[in-house]
Amino acid sequence: MAAPCRGVDGEPLFRPTPTDLAVAPELGVLAALDATLATATYQLQSEHPELGLNALARGDLPSAPARTASFLVFRCADLRAAIRHYRNLVLNPEIDDQLDLPF
């Protein structure tokens, strides 16, 4: 059995089941968004290697585009968490919880 695809943050890609989609069809497009966000994160990190821990440990200052890419990577992780939170809420209506996002 193959390992699940994972985003840069280690979270597996969101993959709704047919039952999930029957209950909440919007989860299909949210799954596509989750995969897109994970792919964008990989691309940003590969384009800006100065965001890696080795470069930061050497004291290298990231460029302005790399700093913005870093901001985007963190926001992608926040959006991916929000997608999972939404999924949990629509599939488990007994949960009464609010996600506090920084944006």
CORCORDA-V112848 format. One line per field, one symbol per residue. burial: 1 if it has 9 or more other C-alpha atoms within 8 Angstrom, else 0. Layout:
BEGIN
burial: ???
END
This chain:
BEGIN
burial: 0000011000001001000110010011011001101110110110010110001100000000011011011001110101111011101000000000000
END
